[in-house]
Amino acid sequence: MKDNKKYHIDTISIHAGKEDDKNPKNALNPPIFQTSTFVFNDTEHVRKVMSFESSDYVYTRGNNPTLRLFENRMAALEEGKSAVAFASGMAAISSVLFSLLKPGDNVILNRTLYGSSYSVATKLLPKYNVDYKVTDLTKLDNLESLIDENTKVIYFETPSNPNLKVIDIKRVIEIAKNRNVKVVIDNTFATPYFQRPLNLGADVVVHSATKYISGHGDVVAGVAISKDEDYIHKLKFDYMCEFGGVMSPFNAWLLIRGLKTLGVRMREHERNALKVAKYLENHPKVKEVMYPGLESFDGHEIAKKQMDGFGAMISFEIDGEIDQAKRVVDSMKLAQLAVSLGDCETLIELPAAMTHLGYPKEKLKEFGLTESMIRISVGLEHVDDIIADLDQALALI
């Protein structure tokens, strides 16, 4: 499948990225190349592979046919040129940041980020003399003034984790490009099915592929994609290989399998989420619902402009304190209490006590969070069952 542009995303997620017209032995599904090393025909073959004259393989830490197929398919879905697979989402995020920053540089962060991403930028990078600045990227009036001669990267999620804030990608990129600053976007919540930041001008897109890319809660993985093939080559061989955050061939195969149903899953996830969000919006014990698909949500118009759908992540605040929020999540019977998201199962959590534990409690409000915020990853169960589960839990407070 050479010309991805003429196909729809559902077709690309099933067919894109194959290097040959047929798999070995004419297999419908690609095999798992479960090998650590590859052999050569002779020393001339070694020379060609080592000098990149040949696209053959040396060692799975550098590349592997199963990994390459996953990378090619993700690049096609995000409409990039190349991708690098990583052992986890955090391996992808930290490697990308290290690859774009050096001592003396600084990175601008949106104030709301996944807890480990926030920790890498605010605790790990400063150990290597890389500074950071935190701002609210939903308000862009002061972004230009925050950029100085040492600012090299602007990093954010949109929608953000966990308050679902939507950031105007085009506006951030316009400001960044005028100052020669790279823009890195975490697209985990939206997936390439609903949003493709590279087409809006982003330099790098990262995913925790553990989430919707897998879709089944059985993989830990990450991926970074760009339209700059030279940068991806550098990221792969100077950072992924040297840090050693390599994805296993079996995990790559599971992700390839998961991608086949990406479109079907995301449509159903979103359909369920919109019904759940409207239910919560009308519930007397819920005081705020954060979901980009609601017209009442502050970022709804920007989401409509830059997204093809609104995803399946919802956060909400009950009309009560932290103890009552805990009672809600503890009383759920169908939804599972867990830190992850994007699985077939509905998952629920208290971010401040779980995924965002790295934020100082006294500064939660400053970062757009509260202790009592509840986050729900709406799954693929029948929506009436999900709502009934929420209904019985909310009735207890």
N, C-alpha and C positions, 0 to 999 in steps of 0.2 A: 504494500500500500504506500505508494510514493507521494501522491498529492493529497495531503491531509485536508487542505483547505476546501476541497469540494465535498467533503463528508461532514455529517453532523457529529456532535460530540459523543452521542451514544455509540456511533459506529467507530469513532476514533478510539474510544476506551476499550474496545474489543480487539481492534485490528492493527492499530498503529505501532510502529517501532520495530517491526520484524526486519531482520537483516537479509534474510533469504526468502524466496518465494514459498518455500516449504520447510517445515520442521524436519529434523532427522527422522528417517523411516516413515515419512508422510504422516506423522502424528498430528492430530487436530490441536492438542494442547502442547505447549512448549515443554521440553523436559527440564528437570532440575539438573544443572551441571554442578553436582555436589563434589567438587574437587578443589583442593587448595592450590594445586600447581598444574601447569601445562607443559608439554614436552615440545621439542623442536626437531625439525628434520635434519638440520646441520648447523654449523656455526654461521653460515651466511643468513640462514633463517633467523638466528639469534640477533644478528646485527640489524636486520630489517625491522624486527619487532621492537628492539630496544631503542631504535632511532625513530620510531613511529612511521616508518615507511610502510609498515604492515599493520593492519588493525587486529592481528592475532593476539593471543593472550599469553601472559607470563605467569601471573600469580593472582589469586582471587582478591588479595588486598588492593591490587591495582585495578582489576576489572575481571569480569566473568560474563559469559553469554547471557545468563539469566538476569544478572544485575543490569547488563546493558539494555536488554529488552525493556525492563522496568523503567530505566532512565529515559530511553527513547520515547516510551509511551507517555511518561509524565511531561517530557518536553513538548510533545505533540498536543497534549491536553491543555497545557498552559500557553501554547503558541510561542514557545521559546525555541532556541536552537539546540541546547544541550542541557543535561542535568547531571547531578552527582547524587548517588544514593548513600545514605548514612545509616549507622546502626540505631540511631534514635533521632527524634526531632531536635533534642537539645544538642546532639552532635552536629546536626546541620546548622542550627542557629549560632552556636559558639564558633564553629569553624568559619562560617561566613563573616562574622564580626571580626575575628582575628585576621582573616585574610584581607580585610579592607581598612584595618586600623593599625597604627604603629605608635610607639611611645611618643607622647606629646600631642597626639590627636585627641579629638573628643567626638562623642556620638550624642545626637539628640534623640531622646526617647519620648514616646507618648506616655502620659502619666499612668495609664492602665495597661499592664502587660501580664502575661502568664507569670506566675511566681518565680520559676527557675530562670526565665528570660530576664526578669528584673534583677535577679541575684547575679547572673553572669555580668550584666552591664554595670551594676552598681557596687559589686563586691570583688569579682574576679578581675575584670579589665583594669580597675584602678591599681591593682598589684603590679601591673605591667605599664604603669604610668599613662594609661588611657583614661581620660576624664569623661564625664557624662553630664548632660543637662536634661532635666525633666520638664515637660510642658504639656499642656492640654491641646492636642492637635485638632480637636474639634473647633478650636478658636485659633485662627491662623494670623490674627493681627500682629502678634509679636514674634512670629517665627523668623522673619527676616532679621530682626535685631538680635536674635539668639545665635545666629550663624556667625562665626568668626573665621579667621584665616586657618584655624586648626580643626574646624568642623569638617569631617569627612563622610559621615553617614547619618541619615535619619532612619530610625527603625521603629516600626509600629505594626500593630494588628488591626485589621478592619474586616468585619466587626471585631471589637476588642473583647478580651476575656477578663472578667466575666460580665461586664455591664453592657455589652453589645453596642457600645458607642461606634458610630460610623464616621470615618474620616474621609474627607474629600481628596481622593488620590490624585486627581489631576491638578488640583490647586497646590498640594504639597510639592508635587513634582515640578510645577512651574517655578516655584520659589527655589527649590533645590538646584535645578539645572542652571539657573542664573548665577549660582555661586559655586558650581562644579562640585556639588555634594551628591553622593550616591544615596539612592532610596531602596531600602530593603523592607519587604512586606511579608508578614506571616499571613498566609491565605488559608490556614487550617479550617477555620469555622465555615468559610464560604465554599471552599473547594473550587477547582477550575470549572466545575459544572455551573456555578452561579457567578463567578467573578474571575477575571483574568488580568491581574495588575500589570503584567508585562506589556500588554497592548495599550495601557494607559501611560506607559513611559517608565515604569519601575525598572530598576537595574537587576534586582534579584528577588525571587519569590521563594519562600521556604514553607515547608509543611511538616507538621508531625504526622507522618503517614500512618502512624498508629491509629489515627482517628478514622475519618470518613474514607480515606483512600483504601485502607484495609476493610473497615466496615463491620468486622466480625469479632473484634476484641481478642485476636489471637496472634498479633504481631506487635513488636516495638520497632519503629523505623522512622527515618526522616529522609527528606529530599530537598535539594536546592536546584532552582532552574533559572536560566538567564538566556538572553538573546546574544550575549557576548561569548562566543565559543572559546576565545583565548582565555577569558577569565575562568570559565568552567574547567579548562585544562589545568590552570594554575590551582584552582580550588581542589581538584581531584588529587593531583600529584604532589603539590606542595603542602597541603593541609590534611585532607582526608586520609591519604596514605601515610603521612608522617605522624599524625595524631593517632591513626589506627582505628578510627571509628567506622569500620567497614561493615556493611550489611551482609548477612549470610545469604547464600543462594536460595536456601529454602524459604526464608522470609521474603525475598524478592519474588519467588514463585507464588507465595500466598497473596502478595500485593497485586500481582498480575491477575490472579484469579478474582480478587476483590474488585478490581477496576472494571471487570466485565459488567458488573451490575451497578456501577456508580450512578448512572442516570436514573435508573429505576428506583434505586434506594433514595436518592436525594429528592426526587419528586414526591415520594411517599412520606419521607421525613418531613418535608416542608408542609405538605398537606395536613399532616397530623399537628405540626407545631402551630400553624395558624389557628386551628380550631382550639387547641389548648390555650394559646395566648388570649384569644377572645373570651374563652371561659374565665380565665384568671382576671382579665380586665373588668369583667362584670361581677366578680365575686365580692361581696361586702367586706370580707376579711382581708382582702388584698388591696394595698394602697398604691402600688406602682408595679407596672409590668414593663420589662425591657425586652422588646422584640422589634427588629427593624420592619417587619411586615405589618405592624399596626400603624394606622394613620395618625394616631395620637403620639407615636414615638418621635422624639426630637430629630433623629437622623433619617426619618422615613423617605424624604424627598431625595436626599443624596443617595440613599441605597437604591431607589428606583432608577436613578441616573446611571450608576456605575455597576449595578448587579443585575443578573437575570433572574434572581429569586432571592429569598430572604433567609434560607437555611433553617436549622431546627434547634438552635440554642435559644433558650429563654432564661432570663433571670427575673426574679420578682421579690418584692418586699411585702411582708404581711403587716397588718395593722397591729403590731405588737413588738415585744422585745426579743432578745436573743434566745431566751429560754423557750418561748413559744415557737420560734423558728426551728429550734432543735426538735421540738415535739412534732412538728410537721414532718421533717425528714425522717425522724425515728419511727413515725407511724405509717409510713408508706409500705404497702404490702406487695404491690407489683413492681414498682420502681425500685432499683437497687441503689444503695448508698455507696458511691464509688467516686474516685477522682477523675476518671477518664471521660470520654465522650465519643460520639460518632458511631456507636455500636447499634446493633439491631435492638438491643434491650434499652429501655428507658432508664437513665441514670440520674441520680439527684445528689446534690452536695451543698455544703456551706463553704463557699470559696475561702473566706477569711480563716477558717479553721483547717482547710485542706490544701487545695491547689495554690492558694495565695498566702500560705502561712509565713512566707519570707518577708511580707510587708510588715513594718512596725505598726502595732495596733493603734498607737496614739496618732498615727498619720493616715489611717485608712480613709477618712473623709477627703483628705488632700489628694488621694489617688483615685477617687471616685468609687470607693468601696465602703461597705458597712459590715459589721459582724453578723448582722441578721439577714444579709442577702442570701437568697436561695437560688441555685442554678440548676436547671434541668436540661438534660440532653434528651430530647423527645425521640423515642425509638419507633419501631415498626409494628408494635402491637396494635390491635384495633384501638382507634382513638377513643371510642366510648369507654373502653376499659381503663385507659390512661386517665381520662377525666374522672371516672368514678373513683379511682384510687386517690387522686388529689382531693376529691370532694370529701371522702371519708376522713382524710387526714386533717383537712382544714376545719372540719366540723368539730374536731377535738379541742380547738383553741378558742 
